[in-house]
Amino acid sequence: MNKSLFFGLTILSFLFVIVLIAPYLPFVDTSLKETVMKQKEGGGFELPPFAPSADFPIGSDANGKDLLSRVLLGTKETLLTILAIVLIRYIIAIPLAMASFYMKFFRRILIIWNRLFSFMPPIFFVILIIGTPFVTFSDNRYLWIMLVLALIEAGRIADIFYQGMVDISRKPYVEAGIVSGSSALTMLKNYYWPPLRPFFIVQFFSDLGRTLFLIGQLGIVEIFLSVEFVSQLSGGYKAMNTSNAWPTYFAEITHHIWSHPWLPITGTVAIGITILAFSMTSSGLQQYFDKKYKRA
């Protein structure tokens, strides 16, 4: 039994069910009502974030919104965001890898792309680019952030598939296809893509977990996917988060980890379980394909 694949798909199926039923669960506050203050049992009042209680099973956020409701409702936004980022990344990376294999011009582009974004962790480039006024104040901020996250890692993915095509090109059956006079398109369809397809599927799930980890880091540095600028008494404006994505629970983590630990712990558990699910699914698929092709 492929335990990694079984448990990985089980967790992902559970997350998919949450996406579908979360708005209809009786204990989920779909309006995400803000509670400005509430009365203590012994008298007096307290301000949010509220600790776990009967009213807030796992506590509330800094605005007094039920954290459990935010987590469940944010599952859809989080998963769709990382799925969109990875899809954009692969739509760019796969054609670039194939073009690099056939044309030296695109190979040079790929080399420059990798050198540009490989000498520092991706998070630094993301902060640098997203922090520009053009992206920060854009009406399409969400889309720009997804595009930036996709592009920064696209070169790495393209190079992986390029190297895969180079390895496949050395196989005897590929040489037979060349000798038989097959066109580049036929070679790609019949000789290169079939052995690359399992690797594509495995890498795709691995990249979903990697992308979720990356946007989790954005939450720590308080770069949110969608914001609303609110005027302050000082005359300036502050970017207020309007997203329910899980990484937003890491905002002000150095403060909350000591005074309101349920906020960062909730984000850590949700992201950690999901990354584990993607990792186990990727590992399980690798085992499945290895076993399948060894039998063949």
Secondary structure, 3 states (H helix, E strand, C coil): CCHHHHHHHHHHHHHHHHHHHHHHCCCCCCCCCCCCCEECCCCCEECCCCCCCCCCCCCECCCCCEHHHHHHHHHHHHHHHHHHHHHHHHHHHHHHHHHHHHCHHHHHHHHHHHHHHHCCCHHHHHHHHHCCHHHHCCCCHHHHHHHHHHHHHHHHHHHHHHHHHHHHHCCHHHHHHHHCCCCHHHHHHHHHHHHHHHHHHHHHHHHHHHHHHHHHHHHHCCCCCCEEEEECCCCCEEEEECCCCHHHHHCCHHHHHHHCCHHHHHHHHHHHHHHHHHHHHHHHHHHHHHHHHHHC
